[in-house]
């Protein structure tokens, strides 16, 4: 009986890259938020203030570059091993 499996799409690799880079960005922002909220919570600041403080263009640029570098390194290691 022939297999009725799905044919892999050409976008599968792109979607995997988007998901992995997005996950790395999530971890970056989660780490930033934990640090910022802990630092500002003692001064009576709110979670909304901490969120506003971490979502900046500079932080996004740093996070995106780090995520792309991290993705590239893991892809290289995935193919080498």
Protein Blocks (a to p, Z undefined) as FASTA:
>chain_A
ZZfbdcddfklmmmmmmmmmmmmmmmmmmmmmmmmmmmmmmnopafklmmmmmmcfklmm
mmmmmmmmmmmmmmmmmmmZZ
